[in-house]
Amino acid sequence: MAVDFTAWLTDPTAIRCVIVEAVANVSGSDTTRYLSTKNYADTVAGRIYDPIVNAESVQLIERMSLDSSPSMSFGDIEIYNVDGSLDSWLTDIWVNKSITVLVGDVRWLRADFTTIFSGTIDDIDSRARDTLNIKVRDKLQRLNTPLTETTLGGTSVNKNELIPLCFGECFNVSPLLTNPATLEYKVHGAAIESIIEVRDNGVPVSKTVTAAQGKFTLSAQPFGQVTASVQGDKPSAWDKTVSKLVQRIVTGYGGVNKLVSGDLDTVQLAAFDTANTQPIGIYISDRENTLSVCNRIAASVGAQLVMSRLGKLQLLKIELPASGSAFSIDTNDIIENSLSISQKIPVKAAFKVNYDQNWTVQEGLQTGIPEEHKDMYALEWLSVTAQDSTVKTNYSLDAEPIPVDTLLLTESDATAEATRLLNLYKTPRFVVTFTGTARLVELTLGQRVTLTYPRFGLDSAKEGQVIGLSIDWSNLTVKCEVIV
């Protein structure tokens, strides 16, 4: 019979226990170590958990960034090692191994426990002579690898150059010359949708496209710089939205630690894709970090990569109101005198958004193309600005807004994003921090909430979004950060 986890959180008779299942390579063999905060046995598997975990150390942190930079949960799990019997664990290999943390009741079956973290071990160390510390990170850590290290090879002058990658649609990229004798160029390391146009110093030229290999061949020797506009990566279907491109990259690139389909929150990512259909494009011709590339893609629509507690990749964005039904929080859920304002976000009267990136800036072209085309090739970005003149006057904001670089392709989408940002930040926003009761343990990052409290203008229910959570599983309290 399934347990009611929500009711159990506030049950005074509960005997709560945290169990940890951590993998380490011991003498060349991956071995799972079963640990806990209390005596617990899995009667079905006939497995006993070693009660050596310091319950007070099980505090994992989750946070969304206000500037769309990568969000990574982290923390340490402290292991008692009073007599030094576990010293040998320090020489085992824990790096990049999996770890799962669950919470439940010592009277429950293992299957009834709830996962509160599924991620990756960064390493193990010792901060005191009587303890060991397992340092945990979420699975985003696995994306901290080069996106690609595949070079051209062979004997040509470009043999040591990386084969470029193109995702979505990109304007005016610099292809890699792969065979000088046949004038063969490559724009992607695999199949692509199409080559829209190839240019020699801005002048369209004839070419033969081999889309299945991401390359084209010129019909005649070029006079100057060769560029191309490309519809890129096409494993089966050609995609150009944020969600689909992030999923493609994290599962298809990045080396041995790349994610697999089971690491994706497919339901959430599909819903995000439905709500964010803007076409984008990115071209990678140099060594870049997989996480940085994916974050740049996500940030184009104001989103960021986040790992859920179940270890599933999600795309979240800061927005008020957030999507979904609101979870109500009031004085009954907040530990007395714990609520405060931790940050006041500066008001912005204008946002400038860059879009339609020109991947090869060409200044001073002397060919006979129209002047407006020469001007276009000389600019790295097109841009739009959304502003509120009343806010600008009231706050005496005269400075030109710092441009927000995006991978968006169209003016309408860039305008919509600039307007969205303006509407979000043209009024005062605050980050409210408080300690919540056990009822708030089930909150998740990005969740929509209403906050009612007799301070700081929160007397009436005010819309907010959860951007930070730090749960203390030893006493079932949670430090919450909410943007309102």
SVG drawing of the C-alpha trace seen along z (x, -y; Angstrom):
<svg xmlns="http://www.w3.org/2000/svg" viewBox="-5 -62 55 73">
<polyline fill="none" stroke="black" stroke-width="0.4" points="0.0,0.0 1.4,-3.4 2.2,-5.8 1.0,-9.4 4.3,-11.3 2.7,-14.7 0.8,-13.6 3.8,-11.8 5.9,-15.0 3.8,-16.5 3.1,-13.2 4.5,-13.5 4.8,-9.7 7.1,-9.4 10.5,-7.9 12.3,-9.7 15.4,-8.3 17.6,-9.4 19.3,-6.7 22.2,-7.2 23.2,-4.9 26.6,-6.0 28.8,-4.3 32.6,-4.2 35.1,-2.3 36.8,0.1 39.9,2.0 38.6,1.6 35.0,2.5 32.0,0.2 30.5,0.8 27.4,-0.7 27.6,-1.7 24.4,-1.7 24.4,-4.3 21.7,-5.9 21.1,-8.2 19.3,-5.5 19.3,-1.8 17.5,-0.6 17.2,2.6 15.7,3.3 13.9,6.5 13.0,7.2 16.6,7.0 18.0,8.4 20.2,5.3 21.4,3.5 22.2,-0.2 25.1,-1.4 23.9,-4.2 26.9,-6.4 25.5,-9.5 25.3,-12.7 21.6,-13.7 22.4,-17.4 24.7,-17.3 22.0,-16.3 21.3,-19.8 21.2,-20.0 20.9,-23.4 18.9,-24.3 19.0,-27.7 17.9,-29.5 20.0,-32.4 18.6,-35.9 20.9,-36.2 20.2,-32.8 23.6,-31.4 23.8,-27.7 22.0,-26.4 23.8,-23.6 22.7,-22.0 25.5,-21.1 26.2,-20.0 28.2,-17.6 27.2,-14.4 29.2,-13.9 30.1,-10.3 31.2,-9.3 34.7,-7.8 35.6,-8.1 37.9,-5.1 39.4,-5.6 38.0,-2.3 36.8,-4.1 40.1,-5.8 40.6,-3.5 37.5,-5.2 39.7,-8.2 41.7,-6.2 38.6,-4.7 37.4,-6.5 34.3,-8.5 34.7,-11.2 31.7,-11.3 30.0,-8.3 26.3,-8.3 24.6,-9.0 20.9,-8.8 19.6,-10.2 16.1,-9.2 14.0,-10.0 11.3,-7.9 10.3,-6.0 12.4,-3.2 9.2,-1.1 8.7,-1.5 9.8,0.7 12.6,-0.8 10.2,-1.2 8.1,-3.7 11.0,-6.1 11.0,-9.3 14.0,-10.4 15.3,-13.9 18.4,-14.0 19.8,-12.0 23.1,-13.3 26.9,-12.9 29.7,-12.6 32.4,-15.3 34.8,-13.5 35.4,-12.5 37.6,-14.2 38.0,-14.6 37.4,-17.9 38.0,-16.5 39.9,-13.5 36.6,-11.7 34.6,-12.4 34.6,-11.9 32.7,-14.2 31.1,-13.0 30.8,-16.1 27.8,-15.9 26.8,-17.8 23.8,-17.6 24.1,-16.1 24.8,-19.4 28.4,-18.8 28.5,-16.1 28.1,-18.8 31.3,-20.6 33.2,-19.0 34.2,-20.1 31.3,-20.0 33.5,-18.5 37.1,-17.6 36.8,-16.1 39.4,-17.5 39.6,-17.3 42.6,-15.0 44.3,-14.0 47.2,-16.0 45.6,-19.3 46.6,-22.6 43.5,-22.5 44.1,-19.0 44.2,-20.1 41.1,-22.4 37.9,-21.3 35.1,-20.3 32.4,-23.0 29.0,-22.3 25.8,-24.1 22.5,-23.9 19.3,-25.6 19.7,-28.3 22.9,-30.4 23.7,-33.4 27.0,-34.0 29.2,-31.3 32.8,-30.7 33.0,-27.0 36.1,-24.8 38.1,-24.2 38.5,-20.4 40.0,-19.8 41.8,-22.7 42.2,-20.6 38.5,-20.1 37.3,-23.3 35.3,-21.2 34.1,-23.0 32.3,-21.6 29.8,-23.4 28.8,-20.5 30.1,-17.2 27.0,-15.3 23.9,-15.6 22.3,-19.0 19.0,-20.3 20.4,-22.6 22.9,-25.2 20.8,-28.3 23.5,-30.3 27.3,-30.4 29.1,-33.7 32.5,-34.8 33.2,-38.2 29.5,-38.7 28.7,-37.6 26.5,-34.5 28.4,-31.7 27.5,-28.3 28.0,-25.3 27.2,-21.6 25.7,-20.6 26.1,-17.2 23.7,-17.6 24.1,-14.1 27.7,-15.0 27.3,-18.6 29.5,-19.9 29.5,-21.7 31.9,-22.1 32.5,-25.3 32.4,-25.3 35.3,-27.8 38.3,-29.1 37.1,-31.9 38.5,-35.4 38.1,-36.2 36.4,-35.0 33.9,-32.1 30.8,-32.2 27.5,-30.4 24.1,-30.6 23.1,-27.2 20.2,-25.2 22.2,-22.8 22.1,-19.6 19.5,-17.0 19.8,-13.7 16.4,-12.7 14.2,-15.8 15.6,-19.4 15.0,-21.3 15.5,-24.9 13.8,-25.6 15.6,-26.0 14.2,-22.8 14.9,-20.5 18.4,-21.8 19.4,-21.5 18.1,-18.0 20.0,-17.1 23.3,-18.5 23.2,-17.1 22.5,-13.6 24.5,-13.7 27.6,-15.6 30.1,-16.2 32.0,-12.9 31.5,-9.9 29.7,-11.8 26.9,-13.1 23.3,-12.6 21.0,-9.9 17.3,-10.1 16.5,-8.9 18.2,-12.0 15.6,-14.3 12.3,-15.5 10.6,-14.9 7.2,-16.1 8.5,-19.4 10.8,-19.9 7.9,-19.2 5.7,-21.8 8.6,-24.3 8.9,-23.6 5.2,-24.3 5.5,-27.6 8.8,-28.7 8.7,-28.1 11.1,-30.8 13.7,-29.7 17.3,-30.1 20.8,-29.1 24.3,-28.6 27.6,-27.9 30.5,-26.4 33.9,-26.4 36.2,-26.6 36.6,-24.6 33.6,-25.3 32.1,-23.9 28.9,-21.9 27.1,-23.5 28.1,-27.0 26.7,-26.4 23.4,-25.0 23.1,-27.8 23.6,-30.3 20.9,-28.6 18.5,-28.6 19.3,-32.2 18.1,-33.4 14.5,-33.1 15.4,-33.9 15.7,-30.3 18.3,-28.2 19.2,-24.6 18.2,-23.0 18.3,-19.5 15.3,-18.4 15.7,-16.4 15.0,-13.2 18.1,-14.1 16.0,-15.1 17.0,-18.0 14.5,-20.9 14.4,-24.3 13.1,-27.0 12.7,-30.8 12.1,-33.5 8.6,-34.9 5.9,-36.5 3.4,-35.1 5.0,-31.7 3.1,-28.9 0.8,-26.5 -1.4,-26.8 -0.1,-28.9 0.9,-27.3 -0.3,-29.5 2.2,-30.3 1.3,-32.3 2.3,-32.9 1.3,-29.3 4.1,-28.0 6.8,-30.5 9.0,-30.1 8.4,-33.2 10.6,-36.2 12.5,-34.3 11.3,-36.3 13.4,-39.1 14.3,-40.9 17.6,-39.5 17.8,-41.5 16.1,-44.4 16.5,-44.1 17.3,-47.3 14.4,-48.7 15.1,-48.8 13.4,-51.2 14.6,-49.7 16.0,-46.4 18.0,-46.1 18.0,-42.6 20.5,-41.6 19.3,-39.0 20.1,-37.4 23.9,-37.1 26.2,-37.6 28.8,-34.8 31.4,-36.3 31.7,-40.1 33.0,-41.5 33.9,-45.2 34.9,-47.2 33.8,-44.7 34.7,-46.0 32.5,-43.7 29.6,-45.0 26.9,-44.0 24.3,-46.5 25.5,-49.0 22.8,-47.8 24.2,-44.3 27.7,-45.6 26.3,-47.3 24.6,-44.1 27.7,-42.0 29.7,-44.6 27.3,-44.3 27.6,-41.5 24.0,-41.9 20.6,-43.4 18.9,-44.8 15.6,-46.0 14.8,-48.1 11.7,-48.1 11.4,-51.0 9.0,-52.7 9.4,-56.4 7.5,-57.0 9.7,-54.6 12.8,-56.2 11.7,-59.6 10.6,-58.6 13.9,-56.8 16.1,-59.3 17.5,-56.4 19.3,-58.0 21.9,-55.3 21.6,-53.2 20.7,-49.7 23.4,-47.1 22.5,-44.7 21.3,-41.2 22.9,-38.9 20.5,-36.1 20.5,-33.5 17.0,-34.5 16.6,-34.9 13.6,-37.2 12.8,-40.8 9.4,-39.9 10.8,-37.3 13.5,-39.7 10.9,-42.4 8.7,-40.0 11.7,-39.0 12.7,-42.7 9.1,-43.5 8.9,-40.5 12.1,-41.5 10.8,-45.1 7.5,-44.1 9.3,-41.9 11.8,-44.5 10.2,-47.9 8.5,-47.6 10.4,-47.0 11.2,-43.3 12.5,-41.7 13.9,-38.4 12.2,-37.3 14.0,-34.8 12.4,-32.8 12.5,-29.5 9.5,-27.3 7.8,-24.4 7.6,-20.8 4.7,-21.6 7.1,-23.5 9.5,-20.6 7.7,-19.6 8.2,-23.0 10.2,-22.9 12.4,-25.4 10.4,-27.7 7.2,-26.9 4.5,-29.6 3.5,-30.7 1.4,-33.4 3.0,-34.9 1.0,-36.5 2.8,-38.0 2.3,-41.1 5.5,-42.8 7.1,-44.3 3.9,-44.9 2.9,-41.2 -0.3,-41.8 -2.4,-40.7 -1.4,-37.6 1.4,-38.5 2.6,-36.6 6.0,-35.0 8.3,-32.3 10.6,-30.0 14.2,-30.6 16.1,-29.0 15.6,-26.0 17.8,-24.6 16.1,-21.8 17.4,-20.5 16.2,-16.9 17.2,-16.4 14.4,-18.7 12.3,-19.1 12.7,-22.9 13.4,-24.6 15.1,-27.9 13.2,-29.5 14.0,-32.3 11.1,-33.7 11.1,-36.6 8.0,-38.8"/>
</svg>
